[in-house]
Amino acid sequence: MKSFLVTLMFALFALNSGFALACASCGSGGDDPLNLFCYEQAKFYLGVTRNTFFKTIDPEGTVGKDGGPQFKDTVLFSMGERLTFDTFYTLGWSVIRNSVANRERSGLGDPSVTLRVAVIPQMADKPWVPQVSVVSAYKQSFARGVQESSDVSLLDVFGTGYSEFRLGLDLWFGMNEYKFGTAQVFTYSFANTFEDLTLKPGNALRSTFTFGRMLDDRSKIVVGVNRTGKAKLEQNSVLVDKSDSESWSQFLTADWGIDDLRTIRLSYSANSYFFTNKNASRSQSLTLAYLRAL
Amino acid sequence: MRLLTFFAPALLAISCGKIQVNPETSPPPAEGSPTPQGCRPEVVVASEEQTRTLTSDGFMGSASNRVFAALNLQNELIASAYVDFQLKIVGANKLPISNLRVVEFVPYMTIHGHGAPTKKLKITKISDSEFDVKNVFFTMSGPWDLKIVLSADCLEDEIVFPVTVK
């Protein structure tokens, strides 16, 4: 009953103040496309992403030739449900289409589940106290990774080839007109065996910094940067020299609230263009998404 | 009795497969070359250090350092295109190895932990020590390893040849 009243209070507040939209944490930028506002019980997300202009960057940071598909189009369906006032989970699965000039292949991506717990909730009367969430996620390796590809353009690659567990903190100052957030997420990849080789990607740390502004009661714009550093790959328990990686991405996301329940989102991301990038993939992506609270 | 003493080690060696039955057709090998026919092949597994021995004339040493290979590249290796080259494989004395065969040829991007499709790969032996390697495809640019598993009389060996793909 108490949580219902608190939820109702936030819902009423949200109807009257655009600043309450900040309740959904954006410190992690586009890593978790679906966040539930405090007053939302459930929500779904349908996003279409086109990823293109791929180039490979080697361990010395030299940008190479195009590799793999020309376009990677992803349709991501995600749904989230609130478990308690502080906690919600989301499920996500994608359909991916890889294409080059005259060929294309489609397949399912890797499914994932995410759990978010707000350990410090957003408080309207203390706008400079950030909302702090613990984020944990698991991604099951389902789709074919590059390790098992038999296509010269890697059109049959729809996943990473490894299951992953993520754990991190998301911090979001979202109660003011100008917003700021950061997220630090650690990723552990599980080993997988391909023929006679057991491979295990190194542990990774993804740091995200975001800055945003409300445009009106229902719309906001967020820009951000994230850095991913990954330790060396293990091959049959031996570390592979020069296999550690670093990549930086910059993103711009605009949310337009159609009404209190529906939102259109447009997001652009430039990957591995600026700062130090090594053992990375350069690309640009554009996402158009529809979010609907239930 | 003296005859038996003389022949016993020879018979024992023949039964163990250590020497050739007809010594006239198989002269003693030069030092560093694979041992002659009839012996049990020695399988050598490469270690990181062993597969990085590059001689001044561009030959890469095998896991056992008894076999050396060199790539004859017509053009630089480029990603997302089929490339051809010649492969020369010799013994430590730089002479051809008898009955040499390339058993396996694997382009492998070790730093990323993946290979490349080899469906169209074709290897043709053009002389005792040279092979035409056609339709090698590198799916992306960067450092790759060409893992070459070869066999000859009494030897199975492995050479890992690092190449840079543009």
Interface residues (C-beta under 8 A of the other chain):
Chain A: T56 D58 P59 G64 K65 D66 G67 G68 G145 V146 Q147 S149 S150 D151 V152 S153 L154 F194 L197 L199 P201 L233 Q235 V238 V240 D241 K242 S243 N279
Chain B: E48 I78 A79 S80 T110 I111 H112 G113 H114 G115 A116 P117 K119 F137 T139 M140 S141 G142 P143 V165 K166
